[in-house]
Amino acid sequence: MESDNSAGFTYLGRNFSNLSVNDHSSAFSDCNSDRSGEFPSASSESRRLLLSCASDNSDDLIRHLVAHLDSSCSVDEQKQAAMEIRLLSKHKPENRIKIAKAGAVKPLISLISSSDPQLQEYGVTAILNLSLCDENKDLIASSGAIKPLVRALKMGTPTAKENAACALLRLSQVEDNKVAIGRSGAIPLLVSLLETGGFRAKKDASTALYSLCSAKENKLRAVQAGIMKPLVELMADFGSNMVDKSAFVMSLLMSVPESKPALVEEGGVPVLVEILEAGTQRQKEVAASILLQLCEESVVYRTMVAREGAIPPLVALTQAGTSRAKQKAEALIEFLRQPRSGVTSNGGRSSQL
């Protein structure tokens, strides 16, 4: 599998390398376990009892619950077992390995394909909780979880969709799974969730897309799925709390040539210039990085960016930004001030389109 996170080129004899933005640790955080609230079928007393039993004799309890996930059991028995397994794996991280070793993964994956929305939701969320343990990720993927999770992402309850996105994110942290998830049809569904979901869904979708799009072929899938439209919309809304996440995803996609006309078509240039003017220091650096990649080989785009008034905030960034932000701003200013004298990284004339 090919991973692609770099951005660098030569212009007017200067080498601009390592211009990708990698300070994303506080913009993206891993999905937590079981964030879907309380269990309507479990009273506080039964939850306390379950946790008490689990602390004293969790192995026997886990074996008992896994046995009741079987398709020969009633739907109510399966729901109760799945609900308790997701509770055990939520509150007791050490139980995640025990539950997987007890054989719970395959029957839980079967529940994800259930026609019962609540049973599907419990299966998705239990798999999410188990996937938080690195030792379980290969087992979950090799047991066939990806396609059912994608179906839940398409047809599940809002909670199932959010938790399916989160589970796919966790599985995508194994490099070999990134392309498999991309080829399963997950990316258009994540783009749709990014566009139409609530805040938590948008956050989970953007984080999953950021992880998946470190694989080159997934970047093109995301652009073809129309990702630039929701990214631009979220970046334009400073109150969305999604500016950083959206900008990081967009920056990652800019190495795909198809991303550039898509960004421009969706009105991304004035949004990025506004971020240069009014964003946080980190947002300004990411915006400069995106515009730098946009303008690398196009006179038309350089002219467009300059006419939007990018040079004054870029000059300000060279005076007050971080060392990386200053480097990016300086490189972009050179492009914008000499829009017709650029050369490509291969030393040829730059494209006029």
Salt bridges, closest charged atoms under 4 A:
ASP4 OD2 - LYS219 NZ 3.73
ASP30 OD2 - ARG170 NH1 3.14
ASP34 OD1 - ARG86 NH2 3.06
GLU38 OE1 - ARG47 NH2 3.36
ASP59 OD1 - LYS98 NZ 3.52
ASP60 OD1 - ARG63 NH2 2.24
ASP116 OD2 - LYS79 NZ 3.15
ASP134 OD1 - LYS137 NZ 2.73
GLU175 OE2 - LYS178 NZ 3.68
GLU195 OE2 - LYS229 NZ 2.98
ASP204 OD2 - ARG35 NH2 2.68
GLU217 OE2 - ARG183 NE 2.87
GLU217 OE2 - ARG221 NH2 2.67
GLU233 OE2 - LYS229 NZ 2.90
ASP244 OD2 - ARG282 NH2 2.89
GLU285 OE2 - ARG324 NE 3.44
GLU285 OE2 - LYS328 NZ 2.77
GLU334 OE2 - ARG14 NH1 2.05
